Amino acid sequence: MYQAILFPNSVSSPWQLLKDLVYLPYWQLYGELNLEQIEGEEPTKCTGNPQLYTNGTMERCPIKNQFNALMIAVYLILTNILLVNIIIAIFSQTFQTVQENSGMIYKFHMYALVYEYHDRPMFPLPIVIHLWRIMVFCYYKIRTPTQYGGAFVYDAKPEEIERLHVVEKIAYETFQNGPYYARSRYDARNMMTDERDINKEIDSTSTQHDIMELREEMQRMRESLIQEIRNQDYRQPDLALDNPRR
């Protein structure tokens, strides 16, 4: 549109016209506004005579038009302010997401690496598989009657397993029934306020107070569950448990 307003009825070649169409908008993205040309200020090396700029003697001067200033203002707002900031925000959010996931992925790979090298024997090939496995099997068969599970399996007592099941059951029921309890308390409070004709402000304040009390109660229950699990003195939070044979 710059080209159509500044140079109407242009007789340039198609390639020259295509170059002029993208020349000004492209460099304006980097701060080169070319206000002299946009506002139509006639330089000393151009002319408005059609005969001179048609035969290539001198360059054509742009036609002065106040509409160009409004167009460049709208164009710069859309490109330099909105478009560039949106692109920066998208890349920042993508980087933050990758950064959060990279920590988790690194921990999984680190655990797999430690687990892999923990299982590797100290003997070289070709006696790695046969001799090492036979020695380990014989050692654990003689040492303990329980099933061989490796260093990553915690052998818990029946009392500890029972307490762990109780803790898991309480945590599961609390998680499942939490929204139901909150909704029940909220409905009960609304029924009481309707009966007593309490205004909306007192109703909102009471409801928020009940919600805060419920959150504090759930937080205390969560802390007690965490403390109960810590008292078990487990080395790994997600270790497999082997029951001793009876």
Beta strands, then each sheet from edge to edge (+ up, - down):
strand 1: 46-47
strand 2: 59-60
strand 3: 153-154
strand 4: 240-241
sheet 1: 1+ 2+
sheet 2: 3+ 4+
end
